[in-house]
Amino acid sequence: MRRFSITAASLVAGLMAAAVAQAADNRCGYGDFVSFAQDGVAVYNVSPPGQGRTYFHNNGEGCPDAPSCRLKSYLVVQDEVLVSKVENGWACAWYGRGDRHTVGWLKKADLVKSAVAPSGEGDWLGDWRFGDNQITIKRTKKGLRAAGDATWSGPVSQHSGAFDGLLEVKGVNAEYADPEGTEPFCDVRMRRVGRHMVVADSGSCGGASVSFDGVYAR
């Protein structure tokens, strides 16, 4: 009986671990996209067969495969998206136009990867914006320097955050790390792709709910 109990407990633990892993695999919210992008992100163009549309699909149980997961948002031929993760024939994609953006799963078969030239140091320079957030990158004698400002506005209050310091640049990746602050440290990671810069921070760069996370453009 004891052996059966141990075996049953192990089976349950294994099933729970598998369920957690499956839930993690189908995540594709905005925060997930930004986080995945720091490990790799690419530019794709939409090229759906037949009807000329490809629809975004949601997260959740059974998603993105289940028909109920399909959203109303769709893209058409030659629309450009950023993809930060590919899983089981689906791509976690971001599409933006102006101040509006959509994130979700798209069928990988409906996308064609674009050839984008690697970013040089000069490609980082300029004023980058995402909503009300701004990151300005300049060249100095000591290297590239970034200064960022972010705000969060609630019903009755507004919180702000900022950072300013040298960037450690390695190809298409760059990172600002608070050199002398107190814990928790402000850490901002940036990744260049196409005409965008995808940013993810440590969550400690300002007041409550303030974040530099986003897909920035100049």
Solvent accessible surface area in square Angstrom, and as a share of the most:
residue,aa,sasa,rsa
1,M,186,0.83
2,R,187,0.68
3,R,204,0.74
4,F,142,0.59
5,S,57,0.37
6,I,94,0.48
7,T,81,0.47
8,A,36,0.28
9,A,62,0.48
10,S,67,0.43
11,L,114,0.57
12,V,81,0.46
13,A,59,0.46
14,G,41,0.40
15,L,110,0.54
16,M,124,0.55
17,A,63,0.49
18,A,58,0.45
19,A,58,0.45
20,V,102,0.59
21,A,54,0.42
22,Q,126,0.56
23,A,55,0.43
24,A,35,0.27
25,D,55,0.28
26,N,25,0.13
27,R,104,0.38
28,C,2,0.01
29,G,24,0.23
30,Y,55,0.21
31,G,47,0.45
32,D,31,0.16
33,F,0,0.00
34,V,1,0.01
35,S,56,0.36
36,F,36,0.15
37,A,0,0.00
38,Q,18,0.08
39,D,131,0.68
40,G,24,0.23
41,V,19,0.11
42,A,22,0.17
43,V,6,0.03
44,Y,17,0.06
45,N,34,0.17
46,V,0,0.00
47,S,49,0.32
48,P,12,0.07
49,P,92,0.58
50,G,86,0.83
51,Q,125,0.55
52,G,21,0.20
53,R,96,0.35
54,T,3,0.02
55,Y,36,0.14
56,F,2,0.01
57,H,14,0.06
58,N,69,0.36
59,N,50,0.25
60,G,38,0.37
61,E,177,0.79
62,G,45,0.43
63,C,16,0.10
64,P,10,0.06
65,D,105,0.55
66,A,29,0.23
67,P,126,0.79
68,S,105,0.68
69,C,4,0.03
70,R,133,0.49
71,L,61,0.31
72,K,192,0.81
73,S,48,0.31
74,Y,88,0.34
75,L,7,0.03
76,V,66,0.38
77,V,79,0.45
78,Q,121,0.54
79,D,31,0.16
80,E,58,0.26
81,V,1,0.00
82,L,1,0.01
83,V,7,0.04
84,S,13,0.09
85,K,41,0.17
86,V,72,0.41
87,E,50,0.22
88,N,131,0.67
89,G,45,0.43
90,W,22,0.08
91,A,0,0.00
92,C,0,0.00
93,A,0,0.00
94,W,18,0.06
95,Y,43,0.16
96,G,21,0.20
97,R,186,0.68
98,G,81,0.78
99,D,135,0.70
100,R,200,0.73
101,H,79,0.35
102,T,39,0.23
103,V,27,0.15
104,G,3,0.03
105,W,2,0.01
106,L,0,0.00
107,K,98,0.41
108,K,64,0.27
109,A,92,0.71
110,D,12,0.06
111,L,11,0.06
112,V,88,0.50
113,K,129,0.55
114,S,32,0.20
115,A,110,0.86
116,V,71,0.41
117,A,84,0.65
118,P,122,0.77
119,S,20,0.13
120,G,40,0.39
121,E,89,0.40
122,G,38,0.37
123,D,56,0.29
124,W,0,0.00
125,L,48,0.24
126,G,27,0.26
127,D,72,0.38
128,W,0,0.00
129,R,140,0.51
130,F,50,0.21
131,G,55,0.53
132,D,123,0.64
133,N,10,0.05
134,Q,47,0.21
135,I,0,0.00
136,T,23,0.14
137,I,2,0.01
138,K,130,0.55
139,R,136,0.50
140,T,53,0.31
141,K,213,0.90
142,K,172,0.73
143,G,28,0.27
144,L,5,0.02
145,R,101,0.37
146,A,1,0.00
147,A,40,0.31
148,G,1,0.01
149,D,88,0.45
150,A,1,0.01
151,T,58,0.33
152,W,92,0.32
153,S,75,0.48
154,G,21,0.20
155,P,137,0.86
156,V,145,0.83
157,S,50,0.32
158,Q,123,0.55
159,H,57,0.26
160,S,75,0.48
161,G,9,0.09
162,A,64,0.50
163,F,11,0.05
164,D,82,0.42
165,G,7,0.07
166,L,76,0.38
167,L,17,0.08
168,E,99,0.44
169,V,47,0.27
170,K,140,0.60
171,G,51,0.49
172,V,43,0.25
173,N,54,0.28
174,A,4,0.03
175,E,62,0.28
176,Y,13,0.05
177,A,59,0.46
178,D,39,0.20
179,P,110,0.69
180,E,156,0.70
181,G,29,0.28
182,T,119,0.69
183,E,138,0.62
184,P,103,0.65
185,F,98,0.41
186,C,11,0.07
187,D,32,0.16
188,V,0,0.00
189,R,93,0.34
190,M,1,0.00
191,R,41,0.15
192,R,14,0.05
193,V,12,0.07
194,G,26,0.25
195,R,148,0.54
196,H,10,0.05
197,M,0,0.00
198,V,0,0.00
199,V,0,0.00
200,A,6,0.04
201,D,22,0.11
202,S,60,0.38
203,G,57,0.55
204,S,33,0.21
205,C,8,0.05
206,G,41,0.39
207,G,34,0.32
208,A,68,0.53
209,S,78,0.50
210,V,9,0.05
211,S,44,0.28
212,F,0,0.00
213,D,45,0.24
214,G,0,0.00
215,V,8,0.04
216,Y,0,0.00
217,A,37,0.29
218,R,143,0.52
